[in-house]
């Protein structure tokens, strides 16, 4: 049960942190430090999700498909921003931005909304 709390706490932390990164100036040292922190938090959230199998004990559910999506998108985003730094080709920066927004929406907001479905732990905590 502790793994769920670690997973949930870090996921809840990643929501405002990601939003803060998105609304502030890009490319600054501050952006880079917070971006690295955000990526680290999301990787830990993804890895802890591997050990959460409450709905289907011993099996993965469809929401676990977000694990490779998240990790793959983060790798793709980092690769694109490194390519942008090296080449200064704008499309790499745009791909980085779109991929990070996709991770935010897909893995934090949409997956987070699924945790509020009846029968889920957070539904029980919030709605009783």
N, C-alpha and C positions, 0 to 999 in steps of 0.2 A: 504494500500500500504506500510505502514511503516513495517509491519510484514515481507514483502518480502525482504526489505532491511536488516533487522536484520538477517533474515534467510540466505540471500546470503552473507552478510559480514562475518558471523561466519563460514559458509561453506568454503568460500574462505580463511579464516584464518586457518581452520583445515587442508587444503591441505599441505601448507609448514610445519606446525607444526608437522603433522603426519610423513611427509617425514624426517624431522629432527630427530624425535624420532627413526624412523626405521634405520637410518644410523649411529647413535651414540651408544655408549656402553650401554648394557642392564643391568638392575639390580641395577644401581647406584641410589643414592638419587635424582640426577638430572632427570634421566629417570622416576622415580616414580612420581615426582612432575609434570613434563610435561605430563606424561601419564594421571594423574588425571585431569589436565587441559583439555587435548584433549577429554577425555571421557565426561567431563562436557559440553564442547562446542558441541560435537556431540549430546548429549541428548537435549540441547536447540535447536539445528538445527532440530532434529526430532520432538520435540514438536511444534515448530513454523510451521513446515510443515503441521500440522493438520489444521491450520487456512488458508492455501493457497488453494483456490479452484477457481482460475481464469479460467482455461480451461473448467471446468464443474461446473458452479456456483451452490453451494449447494450440490455438489457431490464430491466424491473422484475419482481420476483417478488411473490408474495402478501404477504410480510412487509412490503413497502413500503406496503401499505394502512394500516399503523400510523402512517405519517407524517401524513396528514391527520387521523386519529383523535386523535393526540397533540396536534397544534397546535390543532385544533378544541376538544378537551377543555380545554386550557389557557386558551384564550380564553373558553370558557364558564365555567370556574372563576373567572377574574378578573372577568368580568362579574357573576357572582353575588355575589362578596364585596364588590364595589363597590356593588351594589344593597342588600346587607345593611347596609353602613355608612351608606348614605343613608336607608334606610327602617326599619332595625332589625326587619325581618320575618324571623323565624327560618328560614323555609323556604329563603331564599337562602343562609344560612350552611350549612344541611344539604346543599343542592345543591353548594355549593363543596366541602365535605368529601367527599361521595360521588364527585364528579368527579375530585378529586385522588387519591383511593384507587384509582379505576378506572384512571387514568393509571399509577399506581405498579404495580398488578398486571398490567395489560394490556401496557404498553409496556416495563416493566423486567423483571418476573419472567417472564412468559410468553414474550416475545420473547427475553429472555436465555436461557431454557431451549432455545429453538430453535437458538441458536448452538452448543450442545453436540451437535447431531446429526452423525452421520458425514458426512464430506465438507466440513464447515465448518472454518474456520481455528482456532477455539477448541477444537474437538474434537481437531484435530491437535496443538495446543499442549499440551493437558492430558493427552490419552490416548496421544499418540505416533503 
